Amino acid sequence: MPRILAASVFSANSGESAAFFRSSRMLILLLIISGICSGLRSGCFAMPNTILVKRLRRSLYASLVFQYLCPTLLSDTYPNMGIVGSLTSRLGSDCQRLSYVIGNDIHLIIRNAIQGTGALINLLTLSWPLTLPTLIICSVLAIIFSIYGRYQKRAAKLMQEFNACANNVAQETLSLMRTVRAYGTEGEEVERYKRWLDELAFVSIRESAAYGLWSTSFLTLYRFTQVLAVLLGGICIMNSQLSPEQLTKYILYCEWLIYATWRVVDNSSSLLQSIGACEKVFHLMDLLPTDQFLSKGVKLPRLMGNIQFVNVSFHYPSRISLVPILDRLNLAIQANEVVAIAGLSGSGKSTIVNLLLRLYQPVSGQIYMDGLPLDELDIRWLRENIGFVGQEPDLFNMDVKSNIKYGCPREVKDEGIEWAAKQAHAHEFISSLPHGYQTIVDNDLLSGGQKQQIAIARAILRDPAILVLDEATSALDAESEHYLKGVFHGLRNESRSKRTIILIAHRLSTIKTADRIVVMDKGRIIEMGDHTELLPKGGLYSQLIGAQAESMA
Ligand SMILES: Nc1ncnc2c1ncn2[C@@H]1O[C@H](COP(=O)(O)OP(=O)(O)OP(=O)(O)O)[C@@H](O)[C@H]1O
């Protein structure tokens, strides 16, 4: 409509059309500014956007990794959200959302705000009484938006939550596919996933309906502004208060103003939606690394491997109970000693290792390493000097060679990797894999025992001062286990002068030859000695040995 009006004005009077062009300098200026803003988008916004999102992902990932390494903080911060999977799925979706905001919304808001301000200044210069109705319409638009915006922010937050929960169920089901298949619970899992998707759909539909209402309100007001502008302008022309040229400008500026207002509030709504969705992302980013990562701590020239637990009591932060997991534990392990820890399930054996690796801090008491309190030592240096093989070693989705080399603080050649694999009795099966040491490891490719052998090779390669084996041979066949027992004992004297080995095993045949066996029950040490000393005592150790011999028979 404004274009038709303008055409009629130009054809009616060429002198007036020239004047129109002259006085429309502001229009041209605004067009240039709008062009510059578009340029800013592709140039200035796109680059920082990419860098920012990359940094954001990296810092978030780092924060997740660090928080996971320090479960105390994780469970304190997210008491209902202990599952790292849900955090990682948020990492993807929330960052994507933030990336969209930075790439699209912000530059559109700035561009339209400049455009709207220019149109408003021109309208006020033209005639302030005529500007008033347009301003009222813009204010109504802003009020409707503020109501809708608040609703949208809430909806966006819920949608992100439900999305993350659905992703989490999917991730969990796929990673536990064997269990799901074995128990025939495919239907239940689909239901569980569907439940979250239903919640998501419910909120999305309501949010879409609200958006529809908002869009209808805008379009109605937009058309109403055009009609009002023509009506009021027409009346003014009839009263000779306005020239046809001014009427054309008036209609154009009105359209610009209302359109800019709509774009600003619409993009702001998208911005609000993203802010709602990204609150958790910012919350995660605000978490500071725990002291153990900030403090440098002491690095000894060489770790000898003397360990001392003095009156150590501990309970997990997520499970504060009256009975502690470790109860005033006192244990001294000499350098170069092979100490085995035995006991019933849940007696606190792995917890000792968790404290030694400083994954948790004791509630009371102190742990000393070569006479120095553990928390005074540099955490990275400490972990570099401890080789750990856990109960269910998870390998990375990298080739076998990289998995063996993983976390090794020094440069190693292929021969070194092969040597470690041979020590762990793994070379033979690795050589039979489709691409040998270059074969990419995935969960189904290797058996539990083979994964353990690779994890053992990794620990051996690090040449640590302290080797911790927590049920590290539980999945191995008897022959491999027997062979490895010899390797572990041999390792004590190989390549370094001292090496302490801590063995945890339910299969008591594994620990029989240890220098000392520590027997635990309910977080306390109840027996200590070597196999020949403990067997005749008739305590828990001899009962466990008897029970195992019976079950074998
Ligand atoms: N992350 C955790 N959060 C809360 N409680 C935990 C956690 N890890 C272990 N526990 C609890 O601490 C107790 C001791 O667990 P721990 O793993 O040390 O026992 P364990 O003797 O090594 O058992 P197993 O021989 O079966 O591995 C158990 O009751 C267990 O439920």
The ligand as a MOL file (V3000), in Angstrom:
LIG
                    3D

  0  0  0     0  0            999 V3000
M  V30 BEGIN CTAB
M  V30 COUNTS 31 33 0 0 0
M  V30 BEGIN ATOM
M  V30 1 N 29.7310 -43.5360 45.1370 0
M  V30 2 C 29.1160 -44.0390 46.1930 0
M  V30 3 N 28.1230 -43.3580 46.7890 0
M  V30 4 C 27.5030 -43.8610 47.8670 0
M  V30 5 N 27.8020 -45.0270 48.4460 0
M  V30 6 C 28.7760 -45.7550 47.8930 0
M  V30 7 C 29.4860 -45.3110 46.7440 0
M  V30 8 N 30.4140 -46.2410 46.4230 0
M  V30 9 C 30.2790 -47.2290 47.3450 0
M  V30 10 N 29.3160 -46.9270 48.2160 0
M  V30 11 C 28.9150 -47.7290 49.3670 0
M  V30 12 O 30.0420 -47.8440 50.2190 0
M  V30 13 C 30.1110 -49.1540 50.7710 0
M  V30 14 C 31.5040 -49.7180 50.5200 0
M  V30 15 O 31.6590 -49.8270 49.1150 0
M  V30 16 P 33.0000 -50.3940 48.4740 0
M  V30 17 O 32.8520 -50.2960 46.9940 0
M  V30 18 O 34.1560 -49.7380 49.0900 0
M  V30 19 O 32.9280 -51.9080 48.9360 0
M  V30 20 P 33.8450 -53.1290 48.5020 0
M  V30 21 O 34.2970 -53.7850 49.7450 0
M  V30 22 O 34.8860 -52.6920 47.5400 0
M  V30 23 O 32.7570 -54.0250 47.7600 0
M  V30 24 P 32.9910 -55.0160 46.5260 0
M  V30 25 O 33.9030 -56.0890 47.0120 0
M  V30 26 O 31.6340 -55.5340 46.2290 0
M  V30 27 O 33.5570 -54.1970 45.4110 0
M  V30 28 C 29.0040 -49.9620 50.1510 0
M  V30 29 O 27.9600 -50.0810 51.0980 0
M  V30 30 C 28.5480 -49.1470 48.9680 0
M  V30 31 O 27.1730 -49.2670 48.7750 0
M  V30 END ATOM
M  V30 BEGIN BOND
M  V30 1 1 1 2
M  V30 2 1 2 3
M  V30 3 2 2 7
M  V30 4 2 3 4
M  V30 5 1 4 5
M  V30 6 2 5 6
M  V30 7 1 6 7
M  V30 8 1 6 10
M  V30 9 1 7 8
M  V30 10 2 8 9
M  V30 11 1 9 10
M  V30 12 1 10 11
M  V30 13 1 11 12
M  V30 14 1 11 30
M  V30 15 1 12 13
M  V30 16 1 13 14
M  V30 17 1 13 28
M  V30 18 1 14 15
M  V30 19 1 15 16
M  V30 20 2 16 17
M  V30 21 1 16 18
M  V30 22 1 16 19
M  V30 23 1 19 20
M  V30 24 2 20 21
M  V30 25 1 20 22
M  V30 26 1 20 23
M  V30 27 1 23 24
M  V30 28 2 24 25
M  V30 29 1 24 26
M  V30 30 1 24 27
M  V30 31 1 28 29
M  V30 32 1 28 30
M  V30 33 1 30 31
M  V30 END BOND
M  V30 END CTAB
M  END
